[in-house]
Amino acid sequence: MTEVRFYHLTNNSIEDVLPLMLERAVSRDKKRVMVLAGSVDRVEYLSNYLWIYSDKGFLPHGSKEDGRPDMQPIWLTDSTENINEANILFLVDGGFMDCVNGFDLVCNIFDSRDSNALLSARKNWDHYKKQENELTYWQQTDDGKWQKDSNF
């Protein structure tokens, strides 16, 4: 059984939230992360964004374009193959993986201002619930923090 967390964005964009979540994920126990996006274009955009999102530095990562998945702590992809042997999976922009049993943690981040993203997250919730994974729902508060909620 895998822990699957659903993060419901209401105030910030994925670009605002994803880098901070990735930093936390890789800093804990040297975890490896896979970010599964809905398209090749989105993978390319996120890859470029992670190099420049902060004046204080960058977030080491790679994608198919860069190669060497075994050397990448964060792997951005539109494929469900876990080639960097990640422990943590992030699903963004409609990314979906049928079976998540190989991961310690799955984080499905979605923006409620995007009706397709909301619909996709609800489908993912139903799918992972049927597989008897441990699901939790987190909604963003007005001040940008996360509040666990029982309703989704």
N, C-alpha and C positions, 0 to 999 in steps of 0.2 A: 504494500500500500504506500502510495506516494502522497506527500503533503502538497496540495495545490491551492495556491492563494490567488484570489481575484482582486486586483487593485483597480478601483473605479475612480478615474480622474474626473473631477468636476470643475477645477479651477486652473490647473496647469496642463501643459501639453506633455506628450511622451518625451519630447526633447528636454523638457525641464526636469523630469523625474528620472528617466532611465539612467543617465550617467551616475547619479548619486546612488541609485540602487545597485548598479554594477560595481561601483567602488566598494560598497559594503560587502557585496557578495564575494568578490575576489580577495578582499582583505581578511576574511574569516577563514582560518585554517587552510589557506592556499587553495581555495575552491576554484574549479574551472567552470566557465559559464558558456552556454550556447544561447544566442539570441536568434529566434526563428521569426522572421518577418514574412509578410504576405507576398513580397515580390522582389525580384532582382534589383529593380530601381530603388526600392526602399532600403535594401541592404546597402547599396552604394551610398545613398544619402546618409544613413546612420553612420556608416564607416567614416565618411568625410566629417560629419558633425562631431564624432567622438575625438577626432584629432584637434579640434579647435574650440570646443565648448567652454574651456576655462583658460583664463590668462595665467593660472598657476601651474599649468602642466597639461598632460594629455592622459588618456586612458589607453594602455596598450591593448591592441586587439588586431584581429585579422579577418579576412574573408577569402573566398575562393580565388579572388583576384590576386591576393597576396601570397597564397599558398602556405605551406608549413603549419598545418593545423595543430600538430603535436607541440609546437612552440608557442601557441597562442592561448593566453589565459582567458580571453574572450573571443568567441568565434561567432561572426555574424553570417547568417545564411538564410536561404529560402528553401533549403532541403531538410528533410527530417533525419538525415543520417548524422549521428553524433560522432563526427570524426576527430574532435579534439578531446574526446572522453570527458565531457563536462559532467559535473555533479548537479548543476543547477541549470534549469531551462527557463528562459524568458520568452513568452509568446506576445508579440506585438503586431499591430496592423493586420489582424486577421490570420496570423500564423497559427497553425494547428498541427498537432501530432496525435495520431490515433492512440498509441500506447506510450505512457510516460513512466512505466515501471522502472526503467534504468536510471532515473534521476532521484536524488534525495529531495529536491524541492522544485516545484514549477510555479512561476509567477506569471499570471496572465494579466497584462496591463491593458486597459481599454479606456477610451474617452467617451463619456456619455453624450457628448455633443456631436458625435459621429454615429448616426443610426446604424450603419453597417457594423461598426465595431461593437456596439451594444448587442446587436443581434448575434454576432459571432461569439461574444463572451457568454451569452445565455446558452447557445448551442454547446459550447465547450463545457459549461457547468453541468448540463444534463448528461453529456457524454462521459465526463470523468466521474460523475456521481454513480452512473450505472456500473462503472468499473470498480466501485467501492473504494475510491481514493478518499483521503481526508481533505475536505474542502473548507476553506474559510473565505469570507468576503470582507474586504476592507474598503471603506469609502473615504475619499479625501474630504477633510473639513475645510471651512472657510479660510483658516489660517495655513492650509497646505499640509497639515499633519494627517496621519492615517488613524481612522477609528474603525475598530472591528464591529461588524454589524451582523445580525442574524438573518436579515432579509435581503434576498437578491431576486 
